[in-house]
Amino acid sequence: LRISYYCNGEIYVGEVGKPEDKPLTTGHMDFKPSWSKTGNMLVCFRRTKDDPITANWKSAIFVINVDGTGFHQLTDGTRTDFNPTWTRDGQNTPLWNRKNDQTGGYYVMRSNVGGKPGQEIPLTDRGFHTWAHSCLTDGRILVNARHPQLGWGVYLLTAKSGAEPEYEPINCELGTKGQLHRASISPSEKKICFEFLPGSKFREPGHTLYIADFDAEHRTIGNFK
């Protein structure tokens, strides 16, 4: 049972119950490793400019093999790029969230393993907030969004080549009472784990960790624990 994690700005890969091995990265502030579906790579972000306000950080998305080889950046470190993940549709595509400095909101970006800075492309409209959390094997992406027509909520997003992405609302009682953060769908796609913050104003303390049932077909999240 292998895990990847951040500790003191370094990225580790280890086995549960065994002594900690050497970190994959050193000398930087690296965060939020996400394991590829193929099991051989991590995508993470590296802080390139610090600030007391996290949303003002600058950062770079990078990919590294779980044995510590193959490090390469997907972005140039001049933007605010956060919380990368991978698609589960067989394409093994890295996704992440990029801040719109004009609005303060975020939009979803993607690149490819081996991609270079400047080759990344947006999946969603820069004009309204969308934040990607986790993915499904059918290609849909779990997001929070403030959609101009559908309003604030939790959605399953389908990116379409040459067309506007489709946002399918998810029925989630907590979603009307506050914010879902750092959500992760289980490999079975039957469970979801997330942090919940009441209200509409973001703050670092006060998040409650939940596990709930997830139904992709009927687009529901319920039975919160």
C-alpha positions, 0 to 999 in steps of 0.5 A: 500500500503505497502513498504519496505526501508532502512534508516540509516542502518535500514530496515523498513516496512510501509504504504504509507501516514502513520507515520513511524513505528519502524525499523525491524533491528537496530544496523547494516548497512542493505541495499536493502530490496526486498519483497517476492512474498508471501508478508511475507518476505524480503531478504536484505544484511548486511554490515559486513566490511566497506571500502571506495570502495563499491565493497570492502565491506563484507556482509551477505545475510539475510531473515526476516519476515515483522513483524520483526521475523524470522531473519536468515542469508543465508551467513556467511558475509565473502564475497561480496554479493549484491542486493538480489531479489526473484524468481517469479516462485512459489519457492520463492527462494532468489537470489543475486550477489557475487563478484569474488575476483580474477576477480572483476566481479560477479556471481549469487548465490541462497539459500532457505528460512531457508537455512544456510551459506555454503548451497548457490550454484552458478547459473552462471559461476564464470569465467565471469561477470553476475549480476541478477536484477529481475525475471519473473514468467516463471523462467527467470532472468533479468541479465547484463553479459559479456558473453564470446561468446555473449559479453556484454549485457542485457539477460534473463537467464534460470538456468538449473539443471545439464547444463549450463544456457541459456542466451537470449539477450535482444534488448535494445538500451541503453544497447549498450551505457552504463550500466543498474543498479538496474533494476526492472520488474513490477508485470505485467511484461510489464514495467521496471524501471532502472538506466542508466550510460553512458559508461563502467566505473562504478561510483556512481554519474551520473545515470539516472532513466528510465521507459521503456516498457518490452516485455518478449516474444520478449525480448525487452526494449524500449520506454524509459522515 
